[in-house]
Structures are given as structure tokens and as C-alpha cells.
Amino acid sequence: MIEPIGNQYVVARPVYSANAFGEEHKKKQRRHKTFLGHLKQCCSCSTQKAKRIALSLFPIASWLPAYRIKEWLLSDIVSGISTGLVAVLQGLAFALLVNIPPGYGLYAAFFPVIIYFFLGTSKHISVGPFPVLSMMVGAVVVKLAPTANTDDLTVSNSSMGNDSTLDDRRVMVAATITVLSGIIQLLMGVLQLGFVVIYLSESLISGFTTAAAIHVLVSQLKFMLQLTVPAHTDPFSLFKGLISIFSQIEKTNIADLVTSLIILLVVFVVKEINQRYKAKLPVPIPVELIMTVIATGVSYGFDFKNRFKVAVVGEMKSGFQAPINPDVQTFQDIIGDCFGIAIVGFAVAFSVASVYSLKYDYPLNGNQELIALGVGNIFGGSFRGFAVSTALSRSAVQESTGGKTQIAGLISAIIVLIVILAIGFLLEPLQKSVLAALALGNLKGMLMQFTEIRRLWRKDKYDCLIWIMTFIFAVVLGLGLGLAASVAFQLLTIVFRTQFPKCSTLANVGRSNIYKNRKDYSDMYEPEGVKIFRCPSPIYFANTGFFKRKLIDAVGFSPLRILRKRNKALKKIRKLQKKGLLQVTPKGFICTVDGFKDSDEELDNDKIEELDQPINTTDLPFQIDWNADLPLSIVVPKISLHSLILDFSAVSFLDVSSMRGLKKILQEFMRIQVDVYIVGTDDDFIEKLARCQFFDDEVKDSIFFLTIHDAVLHILMKKDYSTSKFNPSQEKEAKYDFTVNTNGGLRSRECGVSVETKF
């Protein structure tokens, strides 16, 4: 019964052990489904289930009929046009990261958007090329289609069939990587494996994208300076690239350098204006489009290609090329890289989509997102595109310019289509250095994530460490190996957190039923002879020893050491009593000899197995008080602890190895007459222990209590009963129901016996 009194409440209930609660409140018998039952439910079919599956596979069927044409269409058109223009430029720029001709970036900006329009669940993200993925694809492309000199136009390789030029070969490799990455994403979505994104924490993604921005920066320098830099894909490739750049820095094309620096300066300034005055501007200033038009016109008008020997986009073929079959023979060489590309692409897209879904309050389906991205990559790769996700800046443009649904994405795809079919040739005079500068202009947000370090350090040092190590791994080892090493390190931090948990000793706060770390508050009270120990993590094979050491530090002694010393002392006392040299009086022991000492041979015969056994004094005509003075200077450490409470409310599981270790710890305490109680566990925890035959004559299931306060009150009542005037039969017949007084004492509601809690 709970009675509210102002801002306080009074609870009147019995003190519950787990067994007592189970006897008074019977659990319902629940039938858990078997594997066959789950399989039968999964394979069953109904009209409602078929409709639900159809709507989940084609989300467009749920939101398109509810589309508000008058309210949303104009906003989506404006947003789509703005996003499409940005998508064109980013497609051309990020194709340079893949080490393929820029024109193929338009295919990556077109086909996946169409697929996502029908299959995606986010209303605001702009699917298309993403610099991190482009870098990852480009690293694999260079590994499988290397060249010592970027001026070489042909590379002979019998495995590539009719693809004789280096560009064609690299396009084929990029398409193959994209198709395989799409297959992996599609299979993960079908198998409902969208949860894997939870293993990529926010800190890991932030550190990884920041490192990728560094890679993008270095990779674009060769285009900004127009230098011939051999591609490197092994660890330390970033530093090797920098060495190659600075070793031939005197060959820099000044026209490309000046143009790219001007573009960078203007882009950074205008983006800062857009950010600072975004509330006043109706739409962000399309600085990329403006600078592209100006740079293309200047390059064409002054004939930069012939006058200054700058590198330009070159021929832009109108229309689409026929789809190609991926090179299946290379699948086994790229499967590991493709898995990383698939995971990173999904993680980035889902993270950005989650931001907008929370902002605009609509649901996301991670598995459906995998399917949408997978099909988009398969379709895009078949048409010579490369792997896509979503660019943060492009999605921000689509949302900030008023995009309401994926109709804006469809409009952006139409803009890209117009460029592919009709006006792509206008971009042929555009310098590659301009595309590189525009790509770097979109890296500001990724590079600014360095500020995350300070914020993470204040919040969680483990997260900060994950960010730093992820950044280092990705920079030093490259994006592929760096991602694998980062995930491994992140999992290792989880192991460390659970293997070395922050255990604590609890005490009562303000004489109430609240127990906190005794180091945190001033008004703390500890019941005399009672120690409350909290373990805040699972207990498993790797941290059982650490848990035991922390417990021993908390109680201040080793129960095994005390047990062995008591057994040795008991052996001596038995010898004295057997020889008649020891007498017991009401005042204590009386020894009739001045000294007694075991021979060295007898001491050596003490076996550890015997000393670890429970103390048995049934053969003695007296009881031994181990905290009193023993005869003949027999020294046994004295302990004031009589009860130990283990708070396992945060212990989610134990494995078989830890069960054996825990049982041994409990036995050691119980054998030195320290009662052990475990609180806060759920029923499944206890049932698992029972199934594993954890309980026996020593360790019983009666040691479990619902709460810490239940266990404390049980201990206080037990100690009071041991000195009460009731005889044993009266104690068994009487039923005691104690409640907490406002002053922290205990009051018997049925027997009228006052029991004051001494803290």
C-alpha cells in the first residue's frame, strides 16, 4: 500500500526475499514460442500482412497519396532545382576522388536518386556521391587498376577483356565495387541486419569522416597544383602522397593554383554568410553554381587549356551508355573493401536521415534504407556509376530550401538528367582544379569536427579516445584498414569498460530506503556490521577476478585467508582439547600449559584443500568466538562484518565461468560466518542459476532479495531476533510486518515490538 503525504510517500509492505515474494505473488505461466512457432508466424500469410509488407517495401505508396500538392509542390520544385545543381557539381568533383573521368559522377547522381524515390523512407536526404565513399572506392580502384604514371593511357590486362584504356578499366572496377557493395546492402536489408549500424558510434563516425576529409584534401591537391602523383593504397599512403606532392612542388601549374585558391576563398566566405544569415535569406546563395558558371566562362573565353596548359573536364558524352556486367572474377579481391563501403555508406545515410526524422517527426526503417541504398547501388553500378550515400551539405541544401518530400529528390534527378542529355558539353572547358576546390569547399563541416574532441572529453573520455584513435587509424592505415581497426578498438573499449567496472560501496542516505555511493554524500549511514557492494556491469570470464579483488578491497580482508587461518587455529585447538590441555569455563578458555607449538612436519602436512573446507566445530564441546582472544596466542584476524549485500541490479548476465567464480566467492564468505545476500536481480537471472545447478546446501536461493533495503531490514531483524526474549516456537508462529518510521526506525505493525535501526 502506498500513501502519498505531500511530496513524500509511505510504503507499508513486508520485507521481501525473492522466495517470499514468489510465494505471495504467483507468476503467470507463460508459453514461449519455439523456433518452429516463430518460423510458422513468419511464413504465415494474410491480407493485412501482405499489405504491410508491400507498404514497407514501397514506402512511396504510403506518403504519395497523402501528398499536399498546393502546400508542398512549389517548395519541392525550388528545393529540387537547387539540390540538382549542387548534385551535378558534386558528382563531377567526387568522380575525381574515384580516379575516373568526371562525367561518370553524373550517373552516380542520377540513378540512385530515382531508386530511392520509390524505396527510401527518409523525406529529406539527398542520395548521391559522398566524398568519404568516393575515397574508399578510389583506393580500391587504384589498387586493382594501378599505373606508375597518370599520363599513361593504356594498360594491358587480359582479365579486362575489351576494356583497353586505363579509364575504361577503372570505370569497370568502380562499377564492380559499387554493384558488390549494393548486393551486400541488399542482403543485409533482406536479412533484417540494419541493427549493425549501432556498432558504429557517433564518435567513430565523426572521427572517421574527419580523417576522410584529410584524405580528400591531400588527394585533391594534385588537381589543384596539376601534378603527376602516383596513387598509393597501402598504409601510410597519405604521407607518401604528401611526399610526392612536395618533392615536385616546383612543377605546379600557377594558373590552376590561383584559380583554385580564388574559388576556395569565395566559397568559404559565401558559405559563412549563408550560415550566419540563414534565418534572413530565403534560400542559401548557390555559390557552387555561380563559381562554376564564372570559372567555365573564363576558362573558355581565355582558352586556359591551350594558353596555360590547365587540366579540364574534357569530353562529356551526351546520353547514357549501355549497362555493363560487373567483373565477377574480382569479387573475391574486393569483398572486404566492399563490406566496409556498404557499412559506411549506410551508416552515414542513416545518421543524416535520423536527424531529419527526429526534427520532422516521422519514422525511419533501417532495413528498408539498406534495401533502398543496395538496389540504388546495384542499378547505378550497372550504368557505370560509383557507390553513393548522402552528402551532408547536399542534404542540408535540400532541407533548407524547403524540401518536404522525395519529390525534391526526383526534381534534382531531372536536373542531372538535363545535364547528361543536353548541356553537359558546356562544362567541358571547366578546370579540374575548380572541381577540386569545390570539393574542398564542402569539407569545412567535416574538418570542423575537430572541435568534437573537447566536447567529448568533458562528456566521456572513452568516446573521446575512440574519436582520436579512429582518426589516427584512418589517417595512418587508410580508410579501409582504418575503419576495421577503429571498429575493433571501439569493441575493445567496451571490453575494458566491462572488464574494469567502477565498483562502489553503498550506504544509506538520510536514513531512508535510498542507497548511494558512500563517497558522494555527507549524510551517509552504514548499518553496523553490514557492507553493501555494487557491481555496475555484467560478470563474465574476463572480469571475475577483477570483481573479486574489488570486493576484497571493499570489505577490507580476504575471506579465503581468514578461512585458512581459522582452520589452522581450529586444528591446534582440537589437539589441545584432545590432550586435555584446554578447559572451558564460563569466563573463557583456560590452558594448562604455557606453550604449544606444532612441529614443522605437522605444519607442512596442512593441505590447502583441507584448509579451504567449511569450519566444523560439531566435535567440540564448546563454540568458538573467532573475534575473541584465543588461547596460547593463537592469532586469527578479527572481522566485524557479519553481513554482505551484493547489489546486482546492473548485472545483466553471468556466464558459466563467472558462475563458478561467484559461487566460490560466496562460499568463502559464508564459511567465515559472513551472510551474503544478492539484491536487484530479475527472475530470469535466478532461473538461469538454478538451471546451472548453482544452489546447494551452502549457497541457497534464499539469499536473493528484491531491494537493498529489504535485505538490510532482514539483517537487522535477524540480528534483533538472536537477542530477543521470544522462544523459538513463538518466533516461528509470529508474523512480523515492519515499516519505516520517518526517523529511520522500524516499527512492528502486528506484534508491537519496537526495533530501532542503528546506522
Secondary structure, DSSP 8 states (H G I E B T S, - for coil): -EEEETTEEEE-----BHHHHHHHS---------HHHHHHHHH---HHHHHHHHHHH-THHHHSTT--HHHHHHHHHHHHHHHHHHHHHHHHHHHHHTTS-TTHHHHHTTHHHHHHHHH---SS--EE--HHHHHHHHHHHHHHS--S-TT--B---GGGTT--BHHHHHHHHHHHHHHHHHHHHHHHHHTT-GGGGGGS-HHHHHHHHHHHHHHHHHHHHHHHHT-------STTHHHHHHHHHHHTGGG--HHHHHHHHHHHHHHHHHHHHHHHTTTT-SS---HHHHHHHHHHHHHHHTTHHHHS---B------S--------GGGHHHHHHHHHHHHHHHHHHHHHHHHHHHHHHT----HHHHHHHHHHHHHHHHHTT----EE-HHHHHHHHHTT--STHHHHHHHHHHHHIIIIIGGGGTT-BHHHHHHHHHHTTHHHHGGGGHHHHHHHH-HHHHHHHHHHHHHHHHH-HHHHHHHHHHHHHHHHHHHHHS---EEEEEETTSS-EEETTT-SSEE--TTEEEEE--S-B-TTTHHHHHHHHHHHHTS-HHHHHHHHHHHHHHHHHHHHTT-EEEETTEEEESSS-----HHHHHT--HHHHTS----TTSSS---TTS--GGG---------EEEEE-TT---B-HHHHHHHHHHHHHHHTTT-EEEEES--HHHHHHHHHTT---SSS-GGGEESSHHHHHHHHHHHHHHTT-SS-HHHHHH----EEE-TTS-EEESSS--EE----
